[in-house]
Amino acid sequence: MREVNNHCSIENKINVLRKKLTEIVENKGEFTDQEVVLISQQLDRYIGILLD
């Protein structure tokens, strides 16, 4: 059961980060902005965890 809860928690975090990333890109209009890059890297890590 704990693994399922962790899985849901990671999915929730991914969804929050995706939304934040989309908002920042829409506001700044750049994929190379430092904040966009950092959030993208965080997403990569969480997606990697989810796929392991």
Secondary structure, 3 states (H helix, E strand, C coil): CHHHHHHHHHHHHHHHHHHHHHHHHHHHCCCCCHHHHHHHHHHHHHHHHHHC
